[in-house]
Amino acid sequence: MFSVLLRHVSVAALLLASTAVLAEDKEKDLVDLPESLAVKVAHLPVEHVEFLRSTKALGFAGRHDILFTRLEKKDAEAIAAYVAAMVKVHELSKFNPETDSATVPLDPTYSGFNSWKVRKPAALRGAREPGPIDLSRYMYSGPKSGIPTFFNLPVAITPQDLVAGDVEVAIMGAPLDMGSGIRGAAYGPRAVRTGAIYKGNGPDVPEHMHTMVSPFNELTVVDYGDIAVDGLSTERSVGHIREMVREVAAAGTIPIIVGGDHSLMYPDVAGVVDVYGAGKVGVVHFDAHFDAQPTGSHLLSHGQPVHRLFSEEIVPGENFIQVGLRGYWPGKEGFEWMREHGLRYHTMAEVEEKGWKAVMDRVLEEALEGPEYIFISFDVDVLDPAYMPGTGTPEPGGLTTREAFPIVRRLCAEKQVVGFELVEVNPVADPGYTTAQNSDRILRECLTGIAMRKRGLTDKHYLSPLTVDHGQKPKSAAQD
């Protein structure tokens, strides 16, 4: 009996101690008020003063000192009203089960609940042997004729087509733009299909001048069509997108996904990792923004996929490299979060200080020493708007095409790429054709790099001797 009582007393003591520790930790998290402001808020409820000193108040100012300076200019009565209003806004912003549960739910009884992603059975498509389907009537279709496919390539629609055709790369559209506040990226795949000046097949397939390699002669590449999305829900779409990417990767084919907003990074990377294994795939992420926003009523948007991949432990921080960050987001907390998770980032400030070549070499070195495989996520807003105006969140001061093309090609040649995405292509925001044309070129650089790797041209920054030097001696040297 005594031992039981002693045990109860010990538990009670432990609870009291824990409460004291929590109270102490809470006090540590609270900032001190300036003496002049402390006098003015002395009459406020304790919870209001604690709110003012806590991180919750940072929703109304970037730093406590900014907020405190703002309040010190007010009298005690105005301060009381101001703080009370902040507390009210904070409370009203929270989820309220009494009012928010009235949100219109989905109707699971609807007979067409999943109709948007139901695939057509073979019997309804008509019998045919598995393999890529050539949609061209003529030996060569120019850029203005024929049924638009990526680079005028044959089409595949099933994993059996990929296997039967020994397909090495499958390019597919993902017309998703519900994860962005700026609509139009859903038309990205269509714009890239129709915006190319040079096509990818026919009797006269162009070679990449810098390398003298034609990816379309070296590789078997197909258009794998578009992935179905629920046009009213990012949350419902990502599961099917992940399934489709996984399907392509499991067939031994490299998936290239053309979007679509950057919410796609989460299902695209996850689908590849499902096949190759967690911890075995690194990500090289080109973007003006870090896309690791941790909060929001929606847990996935075009500003959150990196955080989603980390929180679900799909890609560890040390396997993540970011290139091209600039502008006004993230702030200090974002960079501290990236450092805490071991993520390696390369900002345009680093380029400004060290030069592009030094930064590019550092990125390549980090990618090569990482996991065996990499996935490249290319948000087109990493390019300066002069080169990529058609995107939802343009940011001045970005990469040029002359900087972006070589690093994409080099990554795909010097490292084993198992997936690639081109996202945030928004042709609605481009009055011309620049966005589609340069998006086409980014994909060609990727394909050229993959083709170079297949041919064994994996030397550091390989360039064809034929195109880097005309080979003619100066007349003065000939006379000597």
N, C-alpha and C positions, 0 to 999 in steps of 0.2 A: 504494500500500500504506500509506504514511504517512498519507495523507488519510483512508483507511478507519479506521485505528487512531485517528486524531485524533477522527473522528466517534464511534467507540465510546466513547472517553474522555469526550467531551462529553456523550453520552447518559448515561453512568454518573454524571458529575458532576451532570447535571440531575436524575437519579433520586434521588441523595443529597440534593440541595438540596430536592427536592419532599418527601422523607421528613422532612427537618428541619422544613420548613414545616408539614407535617401534624402532626408531633409538637408543634410550637410552638402550632398552633391548638388541638390537643387539650388542651394544658396551660392555654390561655386559658379553655377551657370548664369547667375544674375549679375549684371554689371552695376557698378556704383553710380549713383546719381550725383551730378554736380551739387555742391552745397547750396547754391542759390535756388536750384530747382527743388532740392529735397525739402526746403522750407515751404515752398508753394504747394507741394503735394502731400504734406504731412497730414492733412485732414481727409485725404482720400481713403476709400476702403483698402485694406491690405492687399486684396487680390488685384485691385487696379494698379497699385504701385508695383507689385510683382510682375504684372503684365508689361508695364512700362519698362522694367529692367530686364525682361526676358527676350529671347530671340523671336518670340511671337510678334513683337512690336516692329521687327525689321520688315514686315510686310507693308509698312507705311513709310519707310525711309531706308535708304541703303545701309546706313550705319547709325548706331545709337547717338553718336555725337551730333549728327545732322538733326535727328529728331529732337534731342535735348535743346539744341540751339533754337530750333523752331518754337519749342514750348516756353523757353525762358523769356521770350518776347511777349508772352500773354500774361494776364493776371490770373489769380488763383481760380476764379470762377470759370474763366475760359478754358483753363487747363483741365479742370474737372470735366467739363463738357466734352472736350477733345478726346481725353483718355476714355471716357465712357463710350463715345462713338466708336473708337477703335476696337474696344472690347466687344461692342455689339456687332460690328462688321465681322470680326473674327468668329464669333459664335454663329452668326447667320450663315457664314460660308461653309460650316461643317455639314456633314450628312445628317439629316434629321429623319429618322424612320417614320415619324408620324406624317410628314409631308412629302418626303422624297419617295416613299414607297408607292406613291400614286403615279409614278412614271409609267407610261404605256409599255407593257411588256410585249415580248414576242408571242406569237400565237403558235404553239407547238401542235395544235390540232389541225392547222392548215395543211391540206393534202400536198401542196407544193412547197412545203417548208424548205426543202433542200434542192428544189428544181434548178436553182442557179448553178449548181456544181455537179449535177448528174451527167455522167458521160454517156455518149451514144453507144449502145451495144453494137458489136460487130455485125450482127444480123440486120440492123437498121442502116448500117453504112454501106452494105453491099459486100459481097465476097471479093477478096483480093489477097495476093500473097504479101506477107509482111515485107516492109522495106520503104525507103524514102520515095515520095511521089513527085515526079517532075511536072510542074504545071505549065512549062513553056511549050508552046506550039512550034516555035521556030528555033533554029539552032542558036540564035542569039537575040535576046530581047533588050532593047535599049532602055535607058532610064525613064522614057516617057510611055512605054508600052508594056503590056503583059499584066498579069495578076501580081500586085505588089507582095513580095516576101522580102525578108531581110537579105540584102545583096542578091536578089533574084535567085535564091537558092531553092532546091527541092524542099518539100514539106514532109515532116514526119508527125504522126499524131498519137502513136502508142509506143510503149517501151519495146515491144516486139519489132517495130520499125527500126528503132535505134540499134538493136542487137543484130537484126538481119542485115542492116546496111553498114555494119562496123562503124557507126557514126562516132566521131571523136569529139565534136562540139555541137551542142544544140542551143540555138538562140530562141528565146521565147519572150513574149511580151507579158507584162503584168500591169494592166490598166487600173491601178489603185490610186485614188487621190482623196479618200475620205480621211486620211490621217494628217492632212495639211489644211490650214485655214485658207489656202489659196487654190482654188480648183483649176484644172486644166492639165495636170500631169497624167491623167488617164489617157490623154491623146498622144502621149509620148511615143509609145511603140509604133503607132500608125505614122507619126511624123518621121521617125527614123527609117521605117520601111520605104517610105515614098521620097525621102529627101536626099538619097544618095545620087551622086552624079555618075559614079562608076559602079557597075554591077559586079557580081562575083563569079559569074560563070559565062560560058561561051567560048568561042575559038580564040579570043584575044584577051585573056585574063591578065590584068596589069600586075607587075611586080612592085613590091615596095622598094622605092628607089634607094633608100639609105642602106638596105640590106641585100637587095636583089633576090628577095624571097617572096613568092606568091603564096599566101596562106591557103588560097582556094585550089591551088595545084597540089599542095602538100597535105592538106587535111580534108577529111570528109566532114562537111558542115551542113546542117539543115536548119530550117525554120521550124520550130516545134509549136508554132501557133501561140495563142494567148491563153494565159491561165485565167480561169473564171474567178471573178470577185463578186461579192455581195455589194452592190453599188451604194448601199446604205449603212454598211458596217465593216469597219476595219477589223474589229474583233472576230467577226464570223469568217472573214476572208483569209486571215493569216494561217489557219490550220490547213486549208486546202492548198494554199501556196507552198507551205512547207512540204506537204505530201507530194506535190508535183516536182519540186526541186529534188527531193529525196529520190523520187522515181527515176529521174534522169541520171543522177549521180550513181545510183545503184546499178544502172545499166553500163557503167564504165565510161560514161560520156560526161564531158565538162559542161555544166549548165551556165549559160550566159543569160541573165535576166535584164530586160530593158523595161524601165518603169516610166511612170509610177512614182509615188512619193517615197521618202526614205524609211517609212515604216517597214518597207520590204526587207531592209537589212536583217531584221529579226527572223522572219521565216526562211529567208534565203540562206543565211549562215547556218541556222539551225538544221535545215534540210540536208546541207552538206555534212555537217558534223554528225548527224544521225548515221551517215554511211561510213565516214572515216574515223569517227571516235572522238570523244571529248578530250581536249588537251593536245590533239594531233594536228589541229588546223589553226594557223595564225590568220589574222585579218589585217590587211593594209587598207586604211580608210582615208580616202581623199575627200576633203570637205572644208568649207569655210567655218563650219560649226561643229562642236564636239558631240552633239546629239546624245547626251547622257543626262538629260533632265530627269531627276528622280521623282518628281511629284506631278500631280495632276489628277483630276477625277477620272480621266482615261489613262490606263497604264501603258498604252502604246500609241505613239504618234510619230510624225516625221522628226521630232526632236527628242525621242526617247529610246530608239532601238539599241544603242550601246549599253545603256543602263539595264535594259531588259536582258540582254545577252549576259551581262555580268551577274545580275541578281539571280538568274536561273543557272548560273555556273556552266554556261555553254561554251564560253571562251574566257579564259583567265586573262587578267590584265597584262601579264608579261608577254602574252601572245598578240597584243594589240598595238598597232602603230598608226598614228594619225598624222596627216600631212595637209598643210595649207590653212590652218586655223587663223582667223583674223576677225577684226570688227570689234563688237562690244559684248559678245557672249561666247564662252562663259566668262564669269568674273573670277575673283580670287578663290572663292569656294570651289568652283568647278575645277580649277587647276590643282588645288589641294587634294580634291577627290581623286583626280587622275594619278597624282603622285602616290597617294595612299594605296591605290590599287595596282601600282607598278606599270601603268600604261605609259607608253612612249609617245610623245607628241612633238611635232615640228611645226611651229607657227611661222607666219610670214614675217614676224619680228626676227626670228632666227635667220630667215633668208636675207632680211635687210642687213643683219649684222655680219653674216658669214658668207653670203653669196649662194646662189642656187646650186652650183656644182657641189660645193661642200655638203650642203644639206641632202642633196640627192644621193651622194655617195654614202652618207651616214644611214639614210633610210635603207638603201640596198644592203649595206653591211648588217643592219639589224634584222632585215627580213631573211637574209641567208643564214644567219646564226640561229634563227628561230626554229619552229616545228618543221617537219618534213613538207607539209603542204601549206599553201596560203589561199585565202579567198580575198579578192580585191573588190572593195566597195567604192565606186566612183560616183560621188555626188557632183553633178556638173557645175554647181555653184562654187566649186574649188577654183574654177577658171574665172578670170576677170570678166565682168559683164560685157566688156567690149567683144569678147570671143563667145560668150554664152548668155545672150540677153534673155532667152526664153527659159527662165527658171523662177520659181516662186519666191525665193529669198536671196536675191542677188546681193553681193557684197563687193564693193570696189577694192582694188589693190590685190587681186588674186593672181594665180598663175597664168602665164601665157600658154598658147598651144605649143610653142617651141620648147617650153619647159615640161609640159605635161606629157606630150607624146613619147619622148625618149624614156621617161621613167616607167610608164605603163609597159612599153615594149620590153624594156630591160627586165622588169619584174617577171613578166610572162616567159621570157627566154632563160633567165638565170635561176629561176625557182619554179618548182612544180606547182602550177596553179590548178586548183580543183573547182573553182567557181569564180564568177565575175558578175558584177551588177553595175548597170549604168542607170542612175535614178535622178529624179527631179527634173526630167526633161518636160518643159511646159511650153509647147508651141503656141499656145494662146497668147503668151506674153511676148512673143517675138513677131514683129511686123514683117520680117524677112525670112530668110532661110538659113541664117548663120548657125542657129542652134542645132538644127537637124544635120547640117553638113559637118560641123565639128563633132557632134555625137557619133556620126558615121565614122569619122576618122579615129576617134578613141577606140571604137570597137575593132577597127582594122589594125590599130597598133597592138591591141591585145592578141588578135588572131595571128598577126605576124610573129609576135614573140613566141606564141605556142608552136607555130610552125618552125621557127628557128630552133627551138629546143628539140623538136622531133628530128631535125637534121643534124643535131649535135653542135649547133652554133651558139654555145653557151658562154663564150669568152666574155669577160667584162666589157660591156659597151661595144659589142661587135658591130662594125660597119663595113660594108663592102669596099675593098681596095679600089674597085672600079669607080666608085662615086665620091671618094674623099680626095682623090688626086688625079689630075688629068694625065699625068705620066710624061708630059713633054718637058724636055730640058730647056732652060733659057738659052737664047742665042749666044749670049756671052760665054756660057759654060761649054757650048758646042765648039766655039772658036778656040777655047783653051785646049 
